[in-house]
Amino acid sequence: MQKDVSHAEVTVIGGGIAGMAACIHLAKAGLQVLCVEPQGEVGRTPVGESLDWSAPDLLRALGLPMEQLIREEIATYKRHVTLKLRDGSSRHYIPGDWLERPPYNVELKTMHVDRSRLDEALRIIAISCGVTVLQDKVIAVESAGRRVTAVLAAAGTRICSPWFVDASGGGATLFPRTFNLPAQEYGPKKVAMWAYFSVPELIEGTTLYADCGHSGYMQWVWEIPIRSDRISVGYVAPGEAIKQKRQQGLTVEDIFKEKLAQYPRFDHLLNAQCEISACVRSFRCRVHDRVSGPNWVIAGEAAAMVDPMTANGVTAALRHAAEASDLIIRARHRTSLPVLARAMYNRRVADVGRFFNCGIEKVLYEGPIRDRVGPLTAGDVYTVPAWTLNLVYSRLRPRGVVFTLLYGFLLGLFRASANLYDRYCKRRKPARELCGQN
């Protein structure tokens, strides 16, 4: 039997980081918010544990300052990123001290987070702000033209409201499928597998172990300290490579342990923890266009899935949530979102997602640029503009037409440069044939 629910002013679909952040912003503005999340979403094992330098301010705006997250052991400090190669060479990426001085005043520390505990902290804040949580799965969207009229939940509930936010994640992408939104994909389908290990001491930085092969598509391993005595270790590889190993009869745990065994750093962890239960997720990086409509906005991975190596996923989700909420808050007494404001939101989501995905694919994952300059230098080529333009976004906070278009031009300039240099490298014999020479 169908039951209609229509008491909320805004329906947010998805209880992940983008969904809960949107709920908090909207509820704090005085709107009645209903969040619909699947039963299994609570207690799931999410990814996105190493945050970039823009994330702390975004979390502070939600009521979770970095000092509190550290004190409550939801997070640990991240002061640097280290890239290590199979031959033992490495490079540290640390923000310059000049960034913490005026006029920039940038916090040079960011965080690693225990995502399950962070998500729960956001959920507690949302509920305390008056958000109603309905544990159900949205299975269909009713629409009239480009306007969403209602969503249908698996238990038979029909939910109506003036406004909707789709934060259903990269796997569901409800509104993109409903409105057949165009999407641009980057790189092959990838698989991430990860597990957690106990460690005796804390390292205040993220470590990435790159395996480039001989001019092949890069695979990599992460090591992220999410608590003082616990680390997350994960492995990312093209889906085809994992499929071949599975066809050889290897289990996910076999593949995971085989990869970690290639790095001496993990020997004692593997010996100490004989039984490993690995979490697995497959994904394809992509960016959707036209991610807002007359009375709806898409946020988080449902709008743009950025590669986990960029460490920009949580920041993107929090930014989308803040900007999508602002669109609705400003238009709460209207019947539709302003066309120009929607267009600029669409532009920012697409430009930023393309920038990070294009950069990491062309400069690091694929072979031509990386093999010509060496993987460590390629890390510099990607990291410097990524950090710089992330800082510009945090300081400029583009919202209007002029700042949005100007920022988009800067992002497009880097993408064009990466594409041109990639073509140049493909026409020239790589300067270094082996990954690790630099």
C-alpha positions as CSV (number, residue, x, y, z in Angstrom):
1,M,0.0,0.0,0.0
2,Q,1.4,3.4,-1.0
3,K,1.9,6.0,1.7
4,D,2.4,9.7,0.7
5,V,4.8,11.8,2.7
6,S,4.9,15.5,2.0
7,H,5.8,17.4,5.2
8,A,9.4,18.2,4.2
9,E,10.5,21.3,2.3
10,V,13.6,19.6,1.0
11,T,14.1,15.8,0.4
12,V,17.8,14.8,0.4
13,I,18.5,11.4,-1.1
14,G,21.5,9.7,0.4
15,G,23.0,9.7,3.9
16,G,26.7,9.9,2.9
17,I,29.0,12.8,3.5
18,A,27.4,15.0,0.7
19,G,23.9,14.1,1.8
20,M,24.4,14.8,5.5
21,A,26.4,18.0,4.8
22,A,23.5,19.3,2.7
23,C,21.0,18.3,5.4
24,I,22.9,20.3,8.0
25,H,23.3,23.4,5.8
26,L,19.6,23.4,4.9
27,A,18.3,22.7,8.4
28,K,20.5,25.4,9.9
29,A,18.8,27.8,7.5
30,G,15.5,26.9,8.9
31,L,14.2,24.5,6.2
32,Q,12.4,21.2,7.1
33,V,14.6,18.5,5.7
34,L,13.9,14.8,5.1
35,C,16.9,12.5,4.4
36,V,16.2,9.2,2.8
37,E,19.0,6.7,3.2
38,P,19.1,2.9,2.6
39,Q,19.1,0.8,5.8
40,G,22.5,-0.7,4.9
41,E,24.1,2.7,4.4
42,V,24.5,3.0,8.2
43,G,27.6,1.2,9.3
44,R,28.9,0.7,5.8
45,T,32.7,1.0,5.1
46,P,33.1,4.2,3.0
47,V,36.3,5.4,1.3
48,G,37.8,8.9,1.2
49,E,40.0,8.9,4.3
50,S,42.9,11.2,3.3
51,L,41.6,14.7,2.9
52,D,43.1,17.6,1.0
53,W,44.0,21.0,2.5
54,S,40.6,22.6,1.8
55,A,38.6,20.0,3.7
56,P,39.1,21.3,7.3
57,D,37.4,24.7,6.8
58,L,34.4,22.9,5.1
59,L,34.0,20.6,8.0
60,R,34.4,23.4,10.5
61,A,31.4,25.1,8.8
62,L,29.3,22.0,9.7
63,G,30.3,22.1,13.3
64,L,33.3,19.8,13.3
65,P,36.5,21.8,13.8
66,M,39.8,20.0,13.2
67,E,40.8,20.2,16.8
68,Q,37.6,18.4,17.9
69,L,38.0,15.7,15.3
70,I,41.6,15.1,16.4
71,R,40.7,15.2,20.1
72,E,37.9,12.7,19.7
73,E,40.1,10.4,17.6
74,I,37.9,10.7,14.5
75,A,40.9,12.1,12.6
76,T,44.7,12.3,12.7
77,Y,46.9,15.1,11.3
78,K,48.1,14.9,7.7
79,R,51.1,17.1,7.3
80,H,52.5,15.7,4.0
81,V,52.1,13.2,1.2
82,T,54.9,10.8,0.3
83,L,55.1,9.1,-3.1
84,K,57.3,5.9,-3.1
85,L,58.4,3.8,-6.0
86,R,59.3,0.2,-6.3
87,D,63.0,1.0,-6.6
88,G,63.0,2.7,-3.2
89,S,63.1,6.3,-4.5
90,S,60.5,8.7,-3.0
91,R,59.4,12.3,-2.8
92,H,57.6,14.3,-0.1
93,Y,54.9,16.8,-1.1
94,I,54.5,19.4,1.6
95,P,52.8,22.8,1.3
96,G,55.2,25.7,1.4
97,D,55.5,27.7,4.6
98,W,54.7,30.9,2.8
99,L,51.1,29.7,2.5
100,E,50.5,30.2,6.2
101,R,51.6,33.8,6.1
102,P,49.4,36.8,5.2
103,P,47.6,37.4,2.8
104,Y,47.0,33.6,2.3
105,N,46.7,32.4,5.9
106,V,46.3,28.8,4.9
107,E,46.2,26.1,7.5
108,L,49.1,23.8,6.5
109,K,47.7,20.8,8.4
110,T,44.9,18.7,7.1
111,M,43.6,15.4,8.2
112,H,43.1,11.7,7.7
113,V,39.7,10.6,8.9
114,D,38.0,7.4,10.1
115,R,35.2,7.8,7.6
116,S,32.7,5.6,9.5
117,R,33.1,7.8,12.6
118,L,33.1,11.0,10.6
119,D,29.9,10.0,8.9
120,E,28.3,9.2,12.2
121,A,29.4,12.5,13.7
122,L,27.7,14.3,10.8
123,R,24.6,12.3,11.2
124,I,24.4,13.2,14.9
125,I,24.7,16.9,14.0
126,A,22.0,16.6,11.3
127,I,19.5,15.0,13.6
128,S,20.2,17.6,16.3
129,C,19.4,20.3,13.8
130,G,16.0,18.7,13.3
131,V,16.6,16.6,10.1
132,T,14.2,13.6,9.8
133,V,15.9,10.4,8.6
134,L,13.9,7.8,6.8
135,Q,15.7,4.5,6.4
136,D,14.6,3.3,3.0
137,K,15.9,3.2,-0.6
138,V,14.6,5.5,-3.3
139,I,13.9,3.3,-6.3
140,A,12.1,5.6,-8.8
141,V,11.7,9.3,-9.6
142,E,8.5,10.9,-10.8
143,S,8.9,14.0,-13.0
144,A,7.0,16.4,-15.1
145,G,9.3,17.6,-17.8
146,R,12.5,18.7,-16.0
147,R,10.8,19.1,-12.6
148,V,10.9,16.3,-10.0
149,T,7.4,15.9,-8.5
150,A,8.1,12.9,-6.1
151,V,10.4,10.0,-5.4
152,L,9.3,6.5,-4.6
153,A,10.9,4.4,-1.8
154,A,11.2,0.6,-1.8
155,A,8.8,0.2,1.2
156,G,6.1,1.9,-0.9
157,T,6.4,5.5,0.4
158,R,5.8,8.3,-2.1
159,I,7.7,11.4,-1.0
160,C,6.8,14.9,-2.3
161,S,8.5,18.1,-1.5
162,P,9.2,21.5,-3.2
163,W,12.9,20.8,-3.5
164,F,15.2,17.7,-3.9
165,V,18.9,17.0,-3.5
166,D,20.3,13.8,-5.1
167,A,23.3,12.7,-3.0
168,S,22.7,9.1,-3.7
169,G,26.4,8.4,-4.6
170,G,28.2,7.1,-7.6
171,G,26.5,3.7,-7.7
172,A,22.9,5.0,-7.8
173,T,23.0,8.3,-9.7
174,L,19.3,8.6,-9.5
175,F,18.7,11.9,-11.2
176,P,21.4,11.5,-13.9
177,R,19.6,8.3,-15.0
178,T,16.1,9.8,-14.7
179,F,17.0,12.8,-16.9
180,N,19.6,11.0,-19.1
181,L,22.3,13.5,-18.3
182,P,25.4,13.4,-20.4
183,A,28.6,12.2,-18.7
184,Q,32.3,12.2,-19.6
185,E,34.3,9.2,-18.3
186,Y,38.0,9.2,-17.4
187,G,40.3,6.2,-17.5
188,P,39.3,2.5,-17.3
189,K,37.0,1.0,-14.8
190,K,39.1,0.5,-11.6
191,V,38.8,-1.6,-8.5
192,A,39.8,-0.5,-5.0
193,M,40.4,-3.1,-2.2
194,W,41.4,-2.2,1.3
195,A,41.7,-3.4,4.9
196,Y,42.7,-2.1,8.3
197,F,45.8,-3.0,10.4
198,S,46.9,-2.2,13.9
199,V,50.2,-0.4,14.2
200,P,52.4,0.7,17.1
201,E,53.0,4.3,16.1
202,L,51.4,7.1,14.2
203,I,52.9,8.6,11.0
204,E,51.4,12.1,10.3
205,G,51.2,11.7,6.5
206,T,49.7,9.8,3.7
207,T,52.0,7.4,1.8
208,L,51.4,6.3,-1.8
209,Y,53.3,3.4,-3.4
210,A,53.2,3.6,-7.2
211,D,53.7,0.6,-9.5
212,C,54.0,1.9,-13.0
213,G,55.4,-1.1,-14.8
214,H,57.1,-0.6,-18.1
215,S,55.1,2.2,-19.7
216,G,51.9,0.6,-18.4
217,Y,48.9,2.0,-16.6
218,M,49.8,2.8,-13.1
219,Q,48.6,0.8,-10.1
220,W,49.1,2.0,-6.5
221,V,48.8,1.2,-2.9
222,W,47.8,3.7,-0.1
223,E,48.7,3.8,3.5
224,I,46.6,6.2,5.6
225,P,46.8,6.5,9.4
226,I,43.1,7.0,10.4
227,R,43.8,6.6,14.2
228,S,46.9,6.6,16.4
229,D,47.0,2.8,16.3
230,R,45.2,2.0,13.1
231,I,46.0,2.4,9.4
232,S,44.0,1.9,6.2
233,V,45.9,0.1,3.5
234,G,44.4,-0.1,0.0
235,Y,45.2,-1.2,-3.5
236,V,43.8,0.4,-6.7
237,A,44.2,-1.3,-10.1
238,P,42.4,-1.4,-13.5
239,G,39.4,-3.7,-13.4
240,E,40.7,-5.7,-16.2
241,A,43.9,-6.6,-14.3
242,I,41.8,-7.7,-11.3
243,K,39.5,-9.7,-13.6
244,Q,42.5,-11.6,-15.0
245,K,43.7,-12.6,-11.6
246,R,40.2,-13.7,-10.5
247,Q,40.0,-15.9,-13.6
248,Q,43.2,-17.5,-12.4
249,G,41.3,-18.6,-9.3
250,L,42.7,-16.0,-6.9
251,T,40.3,-14.6,-4.3
252,V,40.2,-10.8,-3.5
253,E,42.2,-11.5,-0.3
254,D,44.8,-13.4,-2.3
255,I,45.2,-10.6,-4.8
256,F,45.4,-8.0,-2.0
257,K,48.0,-9.9,0.0
258,E,50.0,-10.7,-3.2
259,K,50.2,-6.9,-3.9
260,L,51.2,-5.9,-0.4
261,A,53.8,-8.6,-0.3
262,Q,55.7,-6.6,-3.0
263,Y,56.5,-3.9,-0.5
264,P,58.8,-4.7,2.5
265,R,56.9,-2.1,4.6
266,F,53.9,-4.4,4.9
267,D,55.7,-7.7,5.7
268,H,55.2,-7.4,9.5
269,L,51.6,-6.4,9.0
270,L,50.8,-9.4,6.8
271,N,52.6,-11.7,9.2
272,A,50.8,-10.3,12.3
273,Q,47.4,-10.4,10.7
274,C,46.9,-13.8,9.0
275,E,43.2,-13.4,8.3
276,I,42.4,-10.3,6.2
277,S,38.9,-9.4,5.1
278,A,39.3,-6.8,2.4
279,C,36.6,-4.3,1.4
280,V,36.1,-4.0,-2.4
281,R,34.6,-1.3,-4.6
282,S,34.7,-0.9,-8.3
283,F,34.3,2.6,-9.9
284,R,34.7,4.6,-13.0
285,C,35.7,8.3,-12.7
286,R,33.2,10.5,-14.5
287,V,31.7,14.0,-14.6
288,H,28.0,14.7,-15.3
289,D,26.7,17.8,-17.1
290,R,23.6,19.8,-16.2
291,V,23.5,18.6,-12.6
292,S,20.6,20.8,-11.5
293,G,17.1,21.4,-12.6
294,P,14.1,23.7,-11.8
295,N,13.7,22.2,-8.3
296,W,16.6,19.7,-7.8
297,V,20.4,19.7,-7.5
298,I,22.8,16.8,-7.6
299,A,25.8,16.7,-5.2
300,G,28.7,14.4,-4.4
301,E,29.7,11.4,-6.4
302,A,26.3,11.3,-8.1
303,A,27.4,14.6,-9.8
304,A,31.1,13.9,-10.2
305,M,33.3,10.9,-9.2
306,V,36.9,12.0,-8.8
307,D,39.8,9.6,-8.6
308,P,40.7,8.7,-5.0
309,M,44.4,9.5,-5.6
310,T,43.5,13.2,-5.9
311,A,42.3,13.2,-2.2
312,N,39.6,15.6,-3.5
313,G,36.5,13.4,-3.1
314,V,35.5,14.6,0.4
315,T,36.2,18.2,-0.5
316,A,34.2,17.9,-3.7
317,A,31.3,16.4,-1.7
318,L,31.4,19.1,1.0
319,R,31.6,21.9,-1.6
320,H,28.8,20.5,-3.7
321,A,26.6,20.2,-0.5
322,A,27.3,23.8,0.6
323,E,26.7,25.3,-2.9
324,A,23.6,23.1,-3.7
325,S,22.1,24.0,-0.3
326,D,22.8,27.7,-0.9
327,L,21.0,27.6,-4.2
328,I,17.9,26.2,-2.5
329,I,18.1,28.5,0.5
330,R,18.2,31.6,-1.7
331,A,15.3,30.3,-3.8
332,R,13.2,28.9,-1.0
333,H,10.3,31.4,-1.6
334,R,10.4,30.9,-5.3
335,T,9.0,28.0,-7.4
336,S,12.2,27.3,-9.3
337,L,16.0,27.8,-9.0
338,P,17.3,30.8,-10.9
339,V,18.5,29.7,-14.3
340,L,21.8,31.6,-14.2
341,A,22.7,30.4,-10.7
342,R,22.0,26.8,-11.8
343,A,24.2,27.2,-14.9
344,M,27.1,28.5,-12.8
345,Y,26.7,25.6,-10.3
346,N,26.7,23.1,-13.2
347,R,29.8,24.8,-14.6
348,R,31.8,24.7,-11.4
349,V,31.0,21.0,-10.7
350,A,32.0,20.0,-14.2
351,D,35.1,22.1,-14.5
352,V,36.6,21.0,-11.2
353,G,35.7,17.3,-11.7
354,R,37.3,17.4,-15.2
355,F,40.4,19.2,-13.9
356,F,41.2,16.6,-11.3
357,N,40.3,13.6,-13.4
358,C,42.1,14.8,-16.5
359,G,45.2,15.8,-14.6
360,I,45.6,12.6,-12.7
361,E,44.9,10.4,-15.8
362,K,47.2,12.3,-18.2
363,V,50.1,13.1,-15.9
364,L,50.3,10.0,-13.6
365,Y,48.1,7.1,-14.6
366,E,48.9,7.0,-18.3
367,G,52.4,6.4,-19.5
368,P,53.6,9.1,-21.9
369,I,54.1,12.1,-19.6
370,R,55.1,10.0,-16.6
371,D,57.7,7.9,-18.5
372,R,59.2,11.0,-20.2
373,V,59.8,13.1,-17.0
374,G,59.9,10.3,-14.5
375,P,57.1,9.5,-12.0
376,L,58.4,11.6,-9.2
377,T,58.6,14.7,-11.4
378,A,55.2,13.8,-12.8
379,G,53.9,14.0,-9.2
380,D,55.2,17.6,-9.1
381,V,53.6,18.4,-12.4
382,Y,50.2,17.3,-11.1
383,T,50.5,18.3,-7.4
384,V,51.6,22.0,-7.9
385,P,48.6,23.1,-10.0
386,A,46.2,20.9,-8.1
387,W,47.1,22.4,-4.7
388,T,47.3,25.9,-6.2
389,L,43.9,25.8,-7.9
390,N,42.3,24.2,-4.8
391,L,43.7,27.1,-2.8
392,V,42.3,29.6,-5.3
393,Y,38.9,28.0,-5.0
394,S,39.0,28.2,-1.2
395,R,39.9,31.8,-1.2
396,L,38.0,33.0,-4.3
397,R,34.8,31.0,-3.5
398,P,33.5,31.5,-7.0
399,R,29.8,31.9,-7.1
400,G,28.9,34.6,-9.6
401,V,29.3,34.5,-13.4
402,V,32.6,36.4,-13.6
403,F,34.5,34.4,-10.9
404,T,33.0,31.1,-12.1
405,L,34.1,31.7,-15.7
406,L,37.5,33.0,-14.7
407,Y,38.2,30.0,-12.5
408,G,36.9,27.7,-15.2
409,F,39.3,29.3,-17.6
410,L,42.2,28.5,-15.3
411,L,41.1,24.9,-14.9
412,G,40.6,24.5,-18.7
413,L,44.1,26.0,-19.3
414,F,45.7,23.2,-17.3
415,R,43.6,20.5,-18.9
416,A,44.6,21.8,-22.4
417,S,48.3,21.9,-21.4
418,A,48.2,18.4,-20.1
419,N,46.5,17.1,-23.2
420,L,49.0,18.9,-25.5
421,Y,52.0,17.7,-23.5
422,D,50.5,14.2,-23.5
423,R,50.4,14.3,-27.4
424,Y,53.9,15.6,-27.5
425,C,55.2,12.8,-25.3
426,K,53.4,10.2,-27.4
427,R,55.3,11.3,-30.5
428,R,58.7,11.2,-28.8
429,K,60.6,8.2,-27.4
430,P,60.2,8.4,-23.6
431,A,63.3,9.9,-21.9
432,R,63.1,7.2,-19.2
433,E,62.0,3.7,-20.1
434,L,61.7,2.4,-16.5
435,C,59.5,3.7,-13.8
436,G,61.5,4.9,-10.9
437,Q,64.4,6.6,-12.7
438,N,64.2,10.3,-12.0
